[in-house]
């Protein structure tokens, strides 16, 4: 089960180790980053984030949906 906590300047993601969940939380992260126009190149950040989440699922948790991945995206002002 995905858990998403959104704050004005942060997004906390916690999800099972499946690629389908990586797809879903990547979309949520995209929406969060695009809602902050001060980010100069959100595409680069999204690409790096998706790669990190994919690595956590595939290599860290070995695609075991009983294990979860947690990620916090924060904005400094």
N, C-alpha and C positions, 0 to 999 in steps of 0.2 A: 504494500500500500504506500502510495506516495504521500509525503507530507511536505507542504510548501508553506513557509511563513514569509510574508512580505512586509517589509518596513519601508519607510520613505527612502532610505539610502542603503538598503540591504535586502538580499533574498537568500533564504535558507532552504536548501533542497535536501530531502532524504528520501531515497527510493530503493526498491529491490534491484539486485544486479541482473537486469535484463536489458537487451539492446532496445526493446520497445520502450522501456522507461527512459533510456537515454534520449530517445527521440522526443518523448513528451517533455521531459525537463529541459531539454535544449530549446524547445519552443517557448517555454515559460521564461527561460533566461533571456532569450532573444527579445521577448516583449519587455522585460525589465530593462535591459540595456538600451533598447530603442526609446524607452520613456525618459531617458536621461540624455538630452541633446548635447550635453557638454562632452560626451565621449566622442573623440575624433574619428576613430575607426572601429565601430562595434563589430564589423565582420571579422577582423583579426582576433578580437577577444573571443568571439563565439567559436571560431575555428579551434583556438587553443583550448577553450573550455570543453568543447565536444571531444577533442582528442584525449584530454585528461579524464573525462568521465568514462569514455570507452576503455581506456587503459585500466581504470579502476575496476570496471566490470569484468573485462576479459582476463587481465593478468593478476590483479589484486585479489578479486573474489572468484575467479575462474568460472564465471557465468552461473554462479550459485544464487538463485533467487531468494534463498533463505538468508543470505547476507545482504547488507544494505550499503549504499554509498551515501555519504553526506558531503555537502558542498555549501560553502557560504560565499556569496558574492557581495562585496561591500564597496561603497563609493566614498572616497575621501573628498572632503571639500576644502 
